[in-house]
Amino acid sequence: MTRKAIMIGSPGPKNTKQYLKGVDTDLHHFVSFLKSPIGGSWEDNEIAGLFKCPSENLIELFQSTYTDFLLVYFSGHGHQDLKETNIAINDSESLSVSQLISIIKAPKALIIIDTCRKSLVEEYSSFSGPEYLSFKSTLNQPNSSEKYMQIISESTDGISIAYSCCVGEISNDTELGGDYTYSLLKTSLEWHDNQNNQSVLSINGANDLAHQYLKFKSNFDQNPKIVTLNNREVNMNFPFAIKLIRNS
């Protein structure tokens, strides 16, 4: 089994009202999470980063990435047209979700999109949270890569898309990052600390925890949603967080 992760960030033009301060934080948090035992102990060579990337470079990377499992994460601006969600991969170019899916060369993929899904975004709200999230390094920690790979190998082929909000809603952002990304990772850390047995938190379970957290932060205005794309329309249950217990 092989796996790859592609992290995409596009905060908008700097020194403008549209600039999203939290995109850098989101990317830092997500990469730190992946490299930690909780996130699956990913290696540096398994993770690629794109920041305000030209479309031809992004397409070239996706089309040359052949792997058993691909994790795609996006943080930045987006909007909804009549048919689907579009993400702004840089200050002048956008890509629809269907276009993104069409260039994926992997039988199994998880796409996490932290962006707005309104036709026009007119305002951004914020919340004040605690300090930056911290993830334990792999030093002196159990390596969860093998467990992660095992779960992926047993999962159904297809694509799961985790949206930070429903169509017509705004995905909030602050210097602490996107509310969805922050809540997704924060509640996964809490899940890890509260579990007594070896276990796995699927993306569906992580999304449910993040949704509960966001209910209070957004006053029920931001509701994350997972869409599954495969022939059988079953829950693929891709892993998101791992809990390993070392024998003493």
Contacts in CASP RR format, 6 or more apart in sequence:
PFRMAT RR
TARGET T0000
AUTHOR 0000-0000-0000
METHOD contacts of the structure
MODEL  1
MTRKAIMIGSPGPKNTKQYLKGVDTDLHHFVSFLKSPIGGSWEDNEIAGL
FKCPSENLIELFQSTYTDFLLVYFSGHGHQDLKETNIAINDSESLSVSQL
ISIIKAPKALIIIDTCRKSLVEEYSSFSGPEYLSFKSTLNQPNSSEKYMQ
IISESTDGISIAYSCCVGEISNDTELGGDYTYSLLKTSLEWHDNQNNQSV
LSINGANDLAHQYLKFKSNFDQNPKIVTLNNREVNMNFPFAIKLIRNS
1 68 0 8 1.000
1 69 0 8 1.000
1 149 0 8 1.000
1 152 0 8 1.000
1 153 0 8 1.000
2 67 0 8 1.000
2 68 0 8 1.000
2 69 0 8 1.000
3 42 0 8 1.000
3 46 0 8 1.000
3 67 0 8 1.000
3 68 0 8 1.000
3 69 0 8 1.000
3 70 0 8 1.000
3 71 0 8 1.000
3 148 0 8 1.000
3 149 0 8 1.000
3 152 0 8 1.000
4 46 0 8 1.000
4 47 0 8 1.000
4 48 0 8 1.000
4 65 0 8 1.000
4 67 0 8 1.000
4 69 0 8 1.000
4 70 0 8 1.000
4 71 0 8 1.000
4 106 0 8 1.000
5 34 0 8 1.000
5 42 0 8 1.000
5 46 0 8 1.000
5 47 0 8 1.000
5 48 0 8 1.000
5 70 0 8 1.000
5 71 0 8 1.000
5 72 0 8 1.000
5 73 0 8 1.000
6 47 0 8 1.000
6 48 0 8 1.000
6 49 0 8 1.000
6 50 0 8 1.000
6 61 0 8 1.000
6 62 0 8 1.000
6 65 0 8 1.000
6 70 0 8 1.000
6 71 0 8 1.000
6 72 0 8 1.000
6 73 0 8 1.000
7 27 0 8 1.000
7 30 0 8 1.000
7 31 0 8 1.000
7 47 0 8 1.000
7 48 0 8 1.000
7 49 0 8 1.000
7 50 0 8 1.000
7 73 0 8 1.000
8 49 0 8 1.000
8 50 0 8 1.000
8 51 0 8 1.000
8 53 0 8 1.000
8 58 0 8 1.000
8 72 0 8 1.000
8 73 0 8 1.000
8 74 0 8 1.000
8 75 0 8 1.000
8 87 0 8 1.000
8 89 0 8 1.000
9 23 0 8 1.000
9 26 0 8 1.000
9 27 0 8 1.000
9 50 0 8 1.000
9 51 0 8 1.000
9 52 0 8 1.000
9 74 0 8 1.000
9 75 0 8 1.000
9 76 0 8 1.000
10 23 0 8 1.000
10 51 0 8 1.000
10 52 0 8 1.000
10 53 0 8 1.000
10 74 0 8 1.000
10 75 0 8 1.000
10 76 0 8 1.000
10 77 0 8 1.000
10 87 0 8 1.000
10 88 0 8 1.000
10 89 0 8 1.000
10 90 0 8 1.000
10 91 0 8 1.000
11 19 0 8 1.000
11 20 0 8 1.000
11 21 0 8 1.000
11 22 0 8 1.000
11 23 0 8 1.000
11 24 0 8 1.000
11 52 0 8 1.000
11 75 0 8 1.000
11 76 0 8 1.000
11 77 0 8 1.000
12 18 0 8 1.000
12 19 0 8 1.000
12 20 0 8 1.000
12 52 0 8 1.000
12 76 0 8 1.000
12 77 0 8 1.000
12 88 0 8 1.000
12 91 0 8 1.000
13 19 0 8 1.000
13 91 0 8 1.000
18 77 0 8 1.000
20 75 0 8 1.000
20 76 0 8 1.000
20 77 0 8 1.000
20 124 0 8 1.000
20 173 0 8 1.000
20 178 0 8 1.000
21 173 0 8 1.000
21 174 0 8 1.000
21 175 0 8 1.000
21 177 0 8 1.000
22 75 0 8 1.000
22 173 0 8 1.000
22 174 0 8 1.000
22 175 0 8 1.000
22 176 0 8 1.000
22 177 0 8 1.000
22 178 0 8 1.000
23 75 0 8 1.000
23 76 0 8 1.000
23 173 0 8 1.000
23 177 0 8 1.000
25 132 0 8 1.000
25 175 0 8 1.000
25 176 0 8 1.000
25 177 0 8 1.000
25 178 0 8 1.000
26 75 0 8 1.000
26 114 0 8 1.000
26 177 0 8 1.000
26 178 0 8 1.000
26 181 0 8 1.000
26 182 0 8 1.000
27 49 0 8 1.000
27 51 0 8 1.000
27 73 0 8 1.000
27 75 0 8 1.000
28 132 0 8 1.000
29 132 0 8 1.000
29 133 0 8 1.000
29 177 0 8 1.000
29 181 0 8 1.000
29 182 0 8 1.000
29 185 0 8 1.000
30 73 0 8 1.000
30 75 0 8 1.000
30 181 0 8 1.000
30 185 0 8 1.000
31 47 0 8 1.000
32 133 0 8 1.000
32 135 0 8 1.000
33 39 0 8 1.000
33 133 0 8 1.000
33 135 0 8 1.000
33 185 0 8 1.000
33 188 0 8 1.000
34 40 0 8 1.000
34 42 0 8 1.000
34 47 0 8 1.000
34 71 0 8 1.000
35 41 0 8 1.000
35 42 0 8 1.000
35 43 0 8 1.000
35 44 0 8 1.000
35 47 0 8 1.000
35 135 0 8 1.000
35 137 0 8 1.000
35 138 0 8 1.000
36 135 0 8 1.000
36 136 0 8 1.000
36 137 0 8 1.000
36 138 0 8 1.000
36 141 0 8 1.000
37 136 0 8 1.000
37 138 0 8 1.000
37 141 0 8 1.000
37 142 0 8 1.000
37 143 0 8 1.000
37 144 0 8 1.000
37 242 0 8 1.000
37 244 0 8 1.000
38 135 0 8 1.000
38 136 0 8 1.000
38 144 0 8 1.000
38 188 0 8 1.000
38 189 0 8 1.000
38 192 0 8 1.000
38 241 0 8 1.000
38 242 0 8 1.000
38 243 0 8 1.000
39 135 0 8 1.000
39 144 0 8 1.000
39 148 0 8 1.000
39 188 0 8 1.000
39 240 0 8 1.000
39 241 0 8 1.000
39 242 0 8 1.000
40 144 0 8 1.000
40 145 0 8 1.000
40 147 0 8 1.000
40 148 0 8 1.000
40 239 0 8 1.000
40 241 0 8 1.000
40 242 0 8 1.000
41 138 0 8 1.000
41 143 0 8 1.000
41 144 0 8 1.000
41 145 0 8 1.000
41 148 0 8 1.000
42 145 0 8 1.000
43 145 0 8 1.000
48 61 0 8 1.000
48 65 0 8 1.000
50 57 0 8 1.000
50 58 0 8 1.000
50 61 0 8 1.000
50 89 0 8 1.000
52 89 0 8 1.000
52 90 0 8 1.000
52 91 0 8 1.000
53 89 0 8 1.000
53 90 0 8 1.000
54 90 0 8 1.000
54 93 0 8 1.000
55 89 0 8 1.000
55 90 0 8 1.000
55 93 0 8 1.000
55 95 0 8 1.000
58 89 0 8 1.000
58 95 0 8 1.000
59 103 0 8 1.000
62 100 0 8 1.000
62 103 0 8 1.000
62 104 0 8 1.000
62 105 0 8 1.000
63 103 0 8 1.000
63 105 0 8 1.000
64 105 0 8 1.000
65 105 0 8 1.000
65 106 0 8 1.000
66 105 0 8 1.000
66 106 0 8 1.000
67 105 0 8 1.000
67 106 0 8 1.000
68 106 0 8 1.000
68 107 0 8 1.000
68 108 0 8 1.000
68 152 0 8 1.000
68 153 0 8 1.000
69 106 0 8 1.000
69 108 0 8 1.000
69 109 0 8 1.000
69 110 0 8 1.000
69 152 0 8 1.000
69 238 0 8 1.000
70 104 0 8 1.000
70 105 0 8 1.000
70 106 0 8 1.000
70 108 0 8 1.000
70 109 0 8 1.000
70 110 0 8 1.000
71 109 0 8 1.000
71 110 0 8 1.000
71 111 0 8 1.000
71 112 0 8 1.000
72 100 0 8 1.000
72 104 0 8 1.000
72 109 0 8 1.000
72 110 0 8 1.000
72 111 0 8 1.000
72 112 0 8 1.000
73 111 0 8 1.000
73 112 0 8 1.000
73 114 0 8 1.000
74 87 0 8 1.000
74 111 0 8 1.000
74 112 0 8 1.000
74 113 0 8 1.000
74 114 0 8 1.000
74 115 0 8 1.000
75 114 0 8 1.000
75 115 0 8 1.000
75 177 0 8 1.000
75 178 0 8 1.000
75 181 0 8 1.000
76 87 0 8 1.000
76 88 0 8 1.000
76 114 0 8 1.000
76 115 0 8 1.000
76 173 0 8 1.000
77 87 0 8 1.000
77 88 0 8 1.000
77 115 0 8 1.000
77 116 0 8 1.000
77 121 0 8 1.000
78 85 0 8 1.000
78 86 0 8 1.000
78 87 0 8 1.000
78 88 0 8 1.000
78 94 0 8 1.000
78 115 0 8 1.000
78 116 0 8 1.000
78 117 0 8 1.000
78 121 0 8 1.000
79 85 0 8 1.000
79 86 0 8 1.000
79 88 0 8 1.000
79 94 0 8 1.000
79 116 0 8 1.000
79 117 0 8 1.000
79 118 0 8 1.000
79 119 0 8 1.000
79 120 0 8 1.000
79 121 0 8 1.000
80 86 0 8 1.000
80 117 0 8 1.000
80 118 0 8 1.000
80 119 0 8 1.000
80 167 0 8 1.000
80 168 0 8 1.000
81 96 0 8 1.000
81 119 0 8 1.000
83 96 0 8 1.000
84 96 0 8 1.000
84 97 0 8 1.000
84 98 0 8 1.000
85 96 0 8 1.000
85 97 0 8 1.000
85 113 0 8 1.000
85 115 0 8 1.000
85 117 0 8 1.000
85 163 0 8 1.000
85 167 0 8 1.000
86 94 0 8 1.000
86 95 0 8 1.000
86 96 0 8 1.000
86 97 0 8 1.000
87 94 0 8 1.000
87 95 0 8 1.000
87 96 0 8 1.000
87 97 0 8 1.000
87 100 0 8 1.000
87 113 0 8 1.000
87 115 0 8 1.000
88 94 0 8 1.000
89 95 0 8 1.000
97 111 0 8 1.000
97 113 0 8 1.000
97 161 0 8 1.000
100 111 0 8 1.000
101 109 0 8 1.000
101 111 0 8 1.000
101 159 0 8 1.000
101 229 0 8 1.000
104 159 0 8 1.000
107 157 0 8 1.000
107 158 0 8 1.000
108 152 0 8 1.000
108 155 0 8 1.000
108 156 0 8 1.000
108 157 0 8 1.000
108 158 0 8 1.000
108 159 0 8 1.000
108 236 0 8 1.000
108 238 0 8 1.000
109 158 0 8 1.000
109 159 0 8 1.000
109 160 0 8 1.000
110 159 0 8 1.000
110 160 0 8 1.000
110 162 0 8 1.000
110 203 0 8 1.000
110 238 0 8 1.000
111 159 0 8 1.000
111 160 0 8 1.000
111 161 0 8 1.000
111 162 0 8 1.000
112 161 0 8 1.000
112 162 0 8 1.000
112 181 0 8 1.000
112 184 0 8 1.000
112 203 0 8 1.000
113 161 0 8 1.000
113 162 0 8 1.000
113 163 0 8 1.000
113 164 0 8 1.000
114 164 0 8 1.000
114 171 0 8 1.000
114 178 0 8 1.000
114 180 0 8 1.000
114 181 0 8 1.000
115 164 0 8 1.000
115 171 0 8 1.000
116 165 0 8 1.000
116 169 0 8 1.000
116 170 0 8 1.000
116 171 0 8 1.000
117 163 0 8 1.000
117 165 0 8 1.000
117 166 0 8 1.000
117 167 0 8 1.000
117 168 0 8 1.000
117 169 0 8 1.000
117 171 0 8 1.000
118 168 0 8 1.000
118 169 0 8 1.000
118 170 0 8 1.000
119 168 0 8 1.000
121 170 0 8 1.000
123 170 0 8 1.000
124 170 0 8 1.000
124 172 0 8 1.000
124 173 0 8 1.000
125 170 0 8 1.000
125 172 0 8 1.000
126 172 0 8 1.000
126 173 0 8 1.000
126 174 0 8 1.000
127 172 0 8 1.000
127 174 0 8 1.000
127 179 0 8 1.000
127 217 0 8 1.000
128 174 0 8 1.000
129 176 0 8 1.000
129 182 0 8 1.000
132 176 0 8 1.000
133 182 0 8 1.000
133 185 0 8 1.000
133 186 0 8 1.000
133 189 0 8 1.000
135 189 0 8 1.000
142 244 0 8 1.000
142 245 0 8 1.000
142 246 0 8 1.000
144 242 0 8 1.000
144 244 0 8 1.000
147 200 0 8 1.000
147 242 0 8 1.000
147 244 0 8 1.000
148 239 0 8 1.000
148 242 0 8 1.000
151 200 0 8 1.000
151 238 0 8 1.000
151 239 0 8 1.000
152 238 0 8 1.000
152 239 0 8 1.000
155 236 0 8 1.000
155 237 0 8 1.000
155 238 0 8 1.000
156 230 0 8 1.000
156 232 0 8 1.000
156 234 0 8 1.000
156 236 0 8 1.000
157 230 0 8 1.000
157 236 0 8 1.000
158 228 0 8 1.000
158 229 0 8 1.000
158 230 0 8 1.000
158 236 0 8 1.000
159 228 0 8 1.000
159 229 0 8 1.000
159 230 0 8 1.000
160 203 0 8 1.000
160 226 0 8 1.000
160 227 0 8 1.000
160 228 0 8 1.000
160 229 0 8 1.000
160 236 0 8 1.000
160 238 0 8 1.000
161 226 0 8 1.000
161 227 0 8 1.000
161 228 0 8 1.000
161 229 0 8 1.000
162 203 0 8 1.000
162 207 0 8 1.000
162 224 0 8 1.000
162 225 0 8 1.000
162 226 0 8 1.000
163 224 0 8 1.000
163 225 0 8 1.000
163 226 0 8 1.000
163 227 0 8 1.000
164 171 0 8 1.000
164 178 0 8 1.000
164 179 0 8 1.000
164 180 0 8 1.000
164 181 0 8 1.000
164 222 0 8 1.000
164 224 0 8 1.000
165 171 0 8 1.000
165 180 0 8 1.000
165 222 0 8 1.000
165 223 0 8 1.000
165 224 0 8 1.000
165 225 0 8 1.000
166 223 0 8 1.000
166 224 0 8 1.000
166 225 0 8 1.000
169 221 0 8 1.000
169 222 0 8 1.000
169 223 0 8 1.000
170 221 0 8 1.000
170 222 0 8 1.000
171 178 0 8 1.000
171 179 0 8 1.000
171 180 0 8 1.000
171 222 0 8 1.000
172 178 0 8 1.000
172 179 0 8 1.000
172 217 0 8 1.000
172 218 0 8 1.000
172 222 0 8 1.000
173 179 0 8 1.000
176 182 0 8 1.000
179 214 0 8 1.000
179 217 0 8 1.000
179 218 0 8 1.000
179 222 0 8 1.000
180 210 0 8 1.000
180 214 0 8 1.000
180 222 0 8 1.000
180 224 0 8 1.000
183 209 0 8 1.000
183 210 0 8 1.000
183 213 0 8 1.000
183 214 0 8 1.000
183 217 0 8 1.000
184 206 0 8 1.000
184 207 0 8 1.000
184 209 0 8 1.000
184 210 0 8 1.000
184 224 0 8 1.000
184 240 0 8 1.000
186 213 0 8 1.000
187 206 0 8 1.000
187 209 0 8 1.000
187 210 0 8 1.000
187 212 0 8 1.000
187 213 0 8 1.000
188 201 0 8 1.000
188 206 0 8 1.000
188 209 0 8 1.000
188 240 0 8 1.000
188 241 0 8 1.000
190 209 0 8 1.000
191 201 0 8 1.000
191 206 0 8 1.000
191 209 0 8 1.000
191 241 0 8 1.000
191 243 0 8 1.000
192 201 0 8 1.000
192 241 0 8 1.000
192 243 0 8 1.000
195 243 0 8 1.000
197 243 0 8 1.000
197 245 0 8 1.000
198 243 0 8 1.000
198 244 0 8 1.000
198 245 0 8 1.000
199 243 0 8 1.000
200 239 0 8 1.000
200 241 0 8 1.000
200 242 0 8 1.000
200 243 0 8 1.000
201 209 0 8 1.000
201 239 0 8 1.000
201 240 0 8 1.000
201 241 0 8 1.000
201 242 0 8 1.000
201 243 0 8 1.000
202 237 0 8 1.000
202 238 0 8 1.000
202 239 0 8 1.000
202 240 0 8 1.000
203 226 0 8 1.000
203 237 0 8 1.000
203 238 0 8 1.000
203 239 0 8 1.000
203 240 0 8 1.000
204 226 0 8 1.000
204 235 0 8 1.000
204 237 0 8 1.000
205 240 0 8 1.000
206 240 0 8 1.000
206 241 0 8 1.000
207 224 0 8 1.000
207 225 0 8 1.000
207 226 0 8 1.000
210 224 0 8 1.000
211 223 0 8 1.000
211 224 0 8 1.000
214 222 0 8 1.000
214 223 0 8 1.000
214 224 0 8 1.000
228 234 0 8 1.000
228 235 0 8 1.000
228 236 0 8 1.000
230 236 0 8 1.000
END
